[in-house]
Amino acid sequence: MNSLVEAKVVDYLVNRLHCDPFDCGTVLQCMRSLACAAGHELDERFRFAGLGAGPEGRMAAGIVDLAMMGAGCETTEYAIRQQLTTWITRNPRKGRV
């Protein structure tokens, strides 16, 4: 776990994707579990996981890459927003980070 990367991800979610700050805890928890399933932690190395982390892991890795000012991924912003909505509705609310 890298707190700087997580802070940048939360800033990206709130400022760029206009997510509710109270939903960021849920999104981060989902991203942590996907990174763990891929054999990584939620840090700068996970952003290069891509499709090797699975379809949802690719979304999480793309979010981390965009938050770290990377070139991004092949996933559209619309698909990322849909995935965020799915994570928020299917998982319990964790609150603010």
KACOR-V228337 format. One line per field, one symbol per residue. ss: DSSP state (2 for helix, 1 for strand, 0 for the rest). phi: phi as a letter, one per 20 degrees, with the letter a starting at -180 (. if undefined). burial: + if it has 24 or more other C-alpha atoms within 12 Angstrom, else -. A space follows every 50 residues. Layout:
ss = ???
phi = ???
burial = ???
This chain:
ss = 00222222222222200000222222222222222220000000022202 22202222222222222000000000222222222222220000000
phi = .dffffffffffffeeelefgfeffffffffffffffencdebffffefm ffeofffffffffffffemefncfefffffffffffffeedffenfe
burial = ----+++++++++---+-+++-+++++++++++++--+-+++++-+++++ --+--+++++++++++++----+-+----+--++--++---------
